[in-house]
Amino acid sequence: MKKILIIEDDLIMRENMAELLTLVGYKINTAEDGKVGVEKAKSFLPDLIICDIRMPVLDGYGVLHILSKEVSTASIPFIFVTAKTERNDLRKGMEMGADDYLTKPFDDTELLKAVETRLKKSDLLSKPEKAKSKTINENDLINSINKLATNSEPTIYAHKEQVFKTGDYPHYLFFVEEGSVKTYRFNEEGKELISSIYHHGEFFGFKPIIENRTYLESAEAIEDSKLKRIPKDKFISLIGKNKNVLSKLVKIISKSLTEKEQELMQMAYDSVRKRVALRLIELIPDDSDSSITITRSDLAAMVGTTSETLVRTLAELKDLEIIETDMHSISLLNRGKLMEFAKNW
């Protein structure tokens, strides 16, 4: 059964389209604005998206832009819905990569024909892809890189010890065997801005090697950590011998850029409570030892708020028995309640 996501702020129109497409055998999901639509597109992974242009919170252009940057959603066919008075906006939508458009008001036959045509074309285009050789997944990529470091002893970095600094030339690709490392930079006012945190099983520092440039940010251990260092020449040799490795790295870079866009959206639209909850869901591993060692200032920098506001939010989560805290770590007691807390804010 083909899946279709309808993103439309007009309740009646949204329900009418959903009812019709359900009747003819499609599995339907709906969203009332662009922001919700982006979230549902990533979880629902539809075969087709029907999206209004003019919507609150995030318009159709923003939806298409964000989804086109995400590997999992970039190839989903996209149909814009627009009013006659907005037809001049269609050129912009088509230039951005929309596949088709419907002009309001349209009848049932027009909608069904547009959907059927677009899904048939999508199926035809996808057939050559299915015949291609299987590319490596992320675990294979990690294993390939980890093999390069099997003969080297891990380097131990103490808490707050610098791994590299802005302006250094890269000599190694780093693989986190134990502990956690943050990458960061400073803005014009001297405020520290954390870009990423890497945990066990993750690697970092490959972009400067691929782009043949110096580091644009610094890296520091946020707890006692063991890192495997893969020499730059060995990493470049691996890329040269295996195009799948390079392809996967490009996808990871694309995913990273999309995540940064999502973070900017969260900064603009989400409350501090929701940003804190979402960041904790991301950072704390989903296993029996669900905890992370991180300073309040580091977490505040990642969320985009002050340490004082963060401490108040953590205290609220603690009172709700969602987390437990001490001077150096945060433990997650109930992931489900934390996810519900994020949804409510």
ZADOLO-376846 format. One record per residue (C-alpha): residue number from 1; x, y, z. Coordinates in steps of 0.2 Angstrom, whole numbers, padded with zeros to 4 digits. Layout:
# residues N
{r NUM,{X,Y,Z}}
...
***
This chain:
# residues 345
{r 1,{0000,0000,0000}}
{r 2,{0007,0017,-0005}}
{r 3,{0009,0030,0008}}
{r 4,{0004,0048,0006}}
{r 5,{0007,0063,0018}}
{r 6,{-0004,0078,0016}}
{r 7,{0002,0094,0023}}
{r 8,{-0012,0107,0023}}
{r 9,{-0017,0120,0036}}
{r 10,{-0035,0121,0030}}
{r 11,{-0044,0107,0041}}
{r 12,{-0059,0104,0029}}
{r 13,{-0047,0103,0014}}
{r 14,{-0035,0092,0023}}
{r 15,{-0049,0080,0029}}
{r 16,{-0057,0079,0011}}
{r 17,{-0041,0075,0003}}
{r 18,{-0037,0062,0016}}
{r 19,{-0054,0054,0015}}
{r 20,{-0054,0053,-0004}}
{r 21,{-0036,0045,-0005}}
{r 22,{-0040,0033,0009}}
{r 23,{-0056,0027,0000}}
{r 24,{-0045,0022,-0016}}
{r 25,{-0033,0012,-0006}}
{r 26,{-0019,0024,0000}}
{r 27,{-0012,0025,0018}}
{r 28,{-0013,0043,0023}}
{r 29,{-0005,0053,0036}}
{r 30,{-0009,0072,0039}}
{r 31,{0000,0087,0046}}
{r 32,{-0008,0104,0050}}
{r 33,{0008,0115,0047}}
{r 34,{0025,0114,0039}}
{r 35,{0034,0110,0055}}
{r 36,{0024,0096,0059}}
{r 37,{0024,0090,0041}}
{r 38,{0043,0089,0041}}
{r 39,{0043,0079,0057}}
{r 40,{0030,0067,0050}}
{r 41,{0039,0065,0033}}
{r 42,{0054,0059,0042}}
{r 43,{0045,0046,0053}}
{r 44,{0031,0041,0041}}
{r 45,{0043,0041,0025}}
{r 46,{0028,0042,0013}}
{r 47,{0029,0038,-0006}}
{r 48,{0022,0055,-0010}}
{r 49,{0019,0072,-0001}}
{r 50,{0005,0084,-0005}}
{r 51,{0009,0101,0002}}
{r 52,{0001,0118,0003}}
{r 53,{0012,0133,0000}}
{r 54,{0005,0146,0012}}
{r 55,{0005,0139,0029}}
{r 56,{0009,0145,0047}}
{r 57,{0025,0141,0056}}
{r 58,{0034,0134,0041}}
{r 59,{0028,0137,0023}}
{r 60,{0029,0124,0009}}
{r 61,{0045,0131,0002}}
{r 62,{0053,0128,0019}}
{r 63,{0046,0110,0020}}
{r 64,{0053,0106,0002}}
{r 65,{0070,0114,0006}}
{r 66,{0072,0104,0022}}
{r 67,{0067,0088,0016}}
{r 68,{0077,0089,0000}}
{r 69,{0093,0090,0011}}
{r 70,{0089,0074,0021}}
{r 71,{0095,0058,0013}}
{r 72,{0079,0048,0018}}
{r 73,{0067,0061,0011}}
{r 74,{0076,0069,-0004}}
{r 75,{0069,0058,-0017}}
{r 76,{0051,0058,-0011}}
{r 77,{0039,0065,-0025}}
{r 78,{0032,0082,-0020}}
{r 79,{0016,0090,-0026}}
{r 80,{0013,0108,-0021}}
{r 81,{-0005,0115,-0018}}
{r 82,{-0008,0133,-0022}}
{r 83,{-0023,0145,-0024}}
{r 84,{-0025,0154,-0041}}
{r 85,{-0019,0170,-0034}}
{r 86,{-0002,0162,-0029}}
{r 87,{0001,0154,-0046}}
{r 88,{0016,0166,-0048}}
{r 89,{0024,0157,-0034}}
{r 90,{0024,0141,-0043}}
{r 91,{0040,0145,-0053}}
{r 92,{0049,0146,-0037}}
{r 93,{0042,0129,-0031}}
{r 94,{0047,0120,-0047}}
{r 95,{0064,0128,-0047}}
{r 96,{0067,0121,-0029}}
{r 97,{0062,0104,-0035}}
{r 98,{0044,0101,-0034}}
{r 99,{0037,0088,-0046}}
{r 100,{0020,0094,-0049}}
{r 101,{0006,0106,-0043}}
{r 102,{-0012,0107,-0040}}
{r 103,{-0022,0124,-0041}}
{r 104,{-0036,0127,-0029}}
{r 105,{-0050,0123,-0031}}
{r 106,{-0048,0106,-0039}}
{r 107,{-0060,0091,-0041}}
{r 108,{-0057,0073,-0036}}
{r 109,{-0052,0068,-0053}}
{r 110,{-0038,0080,-0054}}
{r 111,{-0031,0075,-0037}}
{r 112,{-0032,0057,-0041}}
{r 113,{-0024,0059,-0058}}
{r 114,{-0010,0069,-0051}}
{r 115,{-0006,0057,-0037}}
{r 116,{-0007,0042,-0049}}
{r 117,{0004,0050,-0062}}
{r 118,{0017,0055,-0050}}
{r 119,{0018,0038,-0041}}
{r 120,{0020,0029,-0058}}
{r 121,{0034,0040,-0063}}
{r 122,{0042,0038,-0046}}
{r 123,{0041,0019,-0048}}
{r 124,{0049,0019,-0065}}
{r 125,{0063,0030,-0059}}
{r 126,{0067,0019,-0044}}
{r 127,{0069,0003,-0054}}
{r 128,{0087,0006,-0060}}
{r 129,{0091,0011,-0042}}
{r 130,{0085,-0006,-0035}}
{r 131,{0097,-0015,-0048}}
{r 132,{0112,-0006,-0042}}
{r 133,{0125,-0015,-0031}}
{r 134,{0122,-0013,-0012}}
{r 135,{0132,0001,-0004}}
{r 136,{0139,0000,0013}}
{r 137,{0129,0005,0028}}
{r 138,{0135,0015,0043}}
{r 139,{0141,0000,0053}}
{r 140,{0151,-0006,0038}}
{r 141,{0159,0011,0037}}
{r 142,{0163,0012,0055}}
{r 143,{0171,-0006,0054}}
{r 144,{0181,-0001,0039}}
{r 145,{0188,0014,0048}}
{r 146,{0191,0005,0064}}
{r 147,{0201,-0009,0055}}
{r 148,{0214,0005,0051}}
{r 149,{0216,0008,0070}}
{r 150,{0217,-0010,0076}}
{r 151,{0236,-0010,0077}}
{r 152,{0237,0006,0086}}
{r 153,{0235,0009,0105}}
{r 154,{0221,0021,0110}}
{r 155,{0226,0038,0115}}
{r 156,{0220,0043,0132}}
{r 157,{0213,0061,0134}}
{r 158,{0209,0067,0151}}
{r 159,{0193,0077,0155}}
{r 160,{0194,0095,0147}}
{r 161,{0210,0090,0138}}
{r 162,{0211,0097,0120}}
{r 163,{0211,0085,0105}}
{r 164,{0214,0098,0092}}
{r 165,{0211,0117,0090}}
{r 166,{0205,0129,0077}}
{r 167,{0218,0132,0064}}
{r 168,{0227,0116,0066}}
{r 169,{0231,0105,0051}}
{r 170,{0223,0088,0052}}
{r 171,{0234,0073,0054}}
{r 172,{0222,0060,0060}}
{r 173,{0204,0054,0059}}
{r 174,{0197,0051,0077}}
{r 175,{0187,0036,0083}}
{r 176,{0179,0037,0100}}
{r 177,{0182,0020,0109}}
{r 178,{0177,0026,0126}}
{r 179,{0171,0043,0133}}
{r 180,{0164,0058,0125}}
{r 181,{0171,0073,0115}}
{r 182,{0164,0090,0110}}
{r 183,{0168,0101,0095}}
{r 184,{0165,0119,0098}}
{r 185,{0170,0137,0092}}
{r 186,{0168,0154,0099}}
{r 187,{0157,0168,0092}}
{r 188,{0162,0187,0091}}
{r 189,{0157,0190,0109}}
{r 190,{0168,0175,0115}}
{r 191,{0154,0164,0119}}
{r 192,{0157,0146,0116}}
{r 193,{0146,0137,0104}}
{r 194,{0146,0118,0104}}
{r 195,{0143,0111,0087}}
{r 196,{0143,0092,0091}}
{r 197,{0146,0079,0104}}
{r 198,{0153,0062,0099}}
{r 199,{0151,0046,0110}}
{r 200,{0157,0028,0109}}
{r 201,{0157,0021,0091}}
{r 202,{0157,0038,0082}}
{r 203,{0171,0046,0072}}
{r 204,{0175,0064,0069}}
{r 205,{0187,0075,0060}}
{r 206,{0186,0069,0043}}
{r 207,{0179,0084,0034}}
{r 208,{0195,0094,0035}}
{r 209,{0205,0079,0028}}
{r 210,{0193,0078,0014}}
{r 211,{0192,0096,0010}}
{r 212,{0211,0098,0013}}
{r 213,{0210,0113,0025}}
{r 214,{0213,0117,0043}}
{r 215,{0201,0114,0057}}
{r 216,{0187,0127,0059}}
{r 217,{0183,0122,0077}}
{r 218,{0191,0114,0092}}
{r 219,{0189,0098,0100}}
{r 220,{0190,0093,0119}}
{r 221,{0186,0078,0129}}
{r 222,{0171,0081,0141}}
{r 223,{0176,0066,0151}}
{r 224,{0191,0054,0152}}
{r 225,{0191,0047,0135}}
{r 226,{0200,0034,0124}}
{r 227,{0202,0039,0106}}
{r 228,{0209,0029,0091}}
{r 229,{0219,0040,0079}}
{r 230,{0219,0034,0061}}
{r 231,{0233,0043,0051}}
{r 232,{0227,0055,0038}}
{r 233,{0236,0045,0024}}
{r 234,{0228,0029,0028}}
{r 235,{0211,0037,0028}}
{r 236,{0214,0045,0011}}
{r 237,{0220,0028,0005}}
{r 238,{0204,0020,0011}}
{r 239,{0193,0033,0002}}
{r 240,{0203,0030,-0014}}
{r 241,{0201,0012,-0014}}
{r 242,{0182,0011,-0010}}
{r 243,{0170,0023,-0018}}
{r 244,{0157,0017,-0006}}
{r 245,{0166,0024,0009}}
{r 246,{0167,0041,0001}}
{r 247,{0148,0040,-0004}}
{r 248,{0143,0036,0013}}
{r 249,{0154,0050,0020}}
{r 250,{0145,0063,0009}}
{r 251,{0128,0056,0015}}
{r 252,{0134,0059,0033}}
{r 253,{0139,0076,0029}}
{r 254,{0122,0080,0021}}
{r 255,{0114,0073,0036}}
{r 256,{0124,0084,0047}}
{r 257,{0119,0099,0038}}
{r 258,{0101,0095,0039}}
{r 259,{0102,0092,0058}}
{r 260,{0110,0109,0059}}
{r 261,{0095,0117,0050}}
{r 262,{0083,0107,0062}}
{r 263,{0093,0114,0077}}
{r 264,{0091,0132,0070}}
{r 265,{0072,0129,0068}}
{r 266,{0071,0123,0086}}
{r 267,{0080,0138,0091}}
{r 268,{0067,0149,0082}}
{r 269,{0051,0140,0086}}
{r 270,{0053,0128,0101}}
{r 271,{0052,0133,0120}}
{r 272,{0068,0130,0131}}
{r 273,{0059,0116,0139}}
{r 274,{0056,0107,0123}}
{r 275,{0074,0110,0117}}
{r 276,{0081,0103,0133}}
{r 277,{0071,0088,0132}}
{r 278,{0075,0085,0113}}
{r 279,{0094,0087,0117}}
{r 280,{0093,0075,0131}}
{r 281,{0084,0062,0121}}
{r 282,{0098,0064,0108}}
{r 283,{0112,0063,0120}}
{r 284,{0108,0050,0132}}
{r 285,{0110,0032,0126}}
{r 286,{0094,0021,0125}}
{r 287,{0101,0007,0135}}
{r 288,{0102,0000,0153}}
{r 289,{0115,0013,0158}}
{r 290,{0105,0028,0152}}
{r 291,{0116,0043,0158}}
{r 292,{0128,0055,0151}}
{r 293,{0142,0065,0159}}
{r 294,{0141,0084,0154}}
{r 295,{0143,0100,0162}}
{r 296,{0128,0112,0164}}
{r 297,{0137,0125,0154}}
{r 298,{0141,0113,0139}}
{r 299,{0122,0107,0139}}
{r 300,{0116,0125,0140}}
{r 301,{0127,0130,0125}}
{r 302,{0120,0116,0115}}
{r 303,{0102,0120,0119}}
{r 304,{0105,0139,0116}}
{r 305,{0100,0146,0133}}
{r 306,{0108,0152,0149}}
{r 307,{0115,0140,0163}}
{r 308,{0102,0147,0175}}
{r 309,{0088,0143,0164}}
{r 310,{0094,0126,0160}}
{r 311,{0096,0122,0179}}
{r 312,{0078,0127,0182}}
{r 313,{0072,0116,0168}}
{r 314,{0082,0101,0174}}
{r 315,{0075,0104,0191}}
{r 316,{0058,0103,0184}}
{r 317,{0062,0087,0175}}
{r 318,{0069,0080,0191}}
{r 319,{0053,0084,0201}}
{r 320,{0043,0075,0187}}
{r 321,{0054,0060,0191}}
{r 322,{0060,0060,0172}}
{r 323,{0078,0062,0176}}
{r 324,{0091,0061,0190}}
{r 325,{0106,0073,0192}}
{r 326,{0122,0075,0202}}
{r 327,{0136,0087,0200}}
{r 328,{0143,0079,0184}}
{r 329,{0130,0068,0176}}
{r 330,{0112,0067,0171}}
{r 331,{0103,0050,0171}}
{r 332,{0087,0046,0162}}
{r 333,{0074,0037,0172}}
{r 334,{0059,0037,0160}}
{r 335,{0062,0040,0141}}
{r 336,{0044,0039,0137}}
{r 337,{0039,0053,0149}}
{r 338,{0053,0064,0142}}
{r 339,{0047,0061,0125}}
{r 340,{0029,0066,0130}}
{r 341,{0036,0081,0140}}
{r 342,{0044,0087,0123}}
{r 343,{0028,0085,0113}}
{r 344,{0018,0095,0126}}
{r 345,{0030,0110,0124}}
***
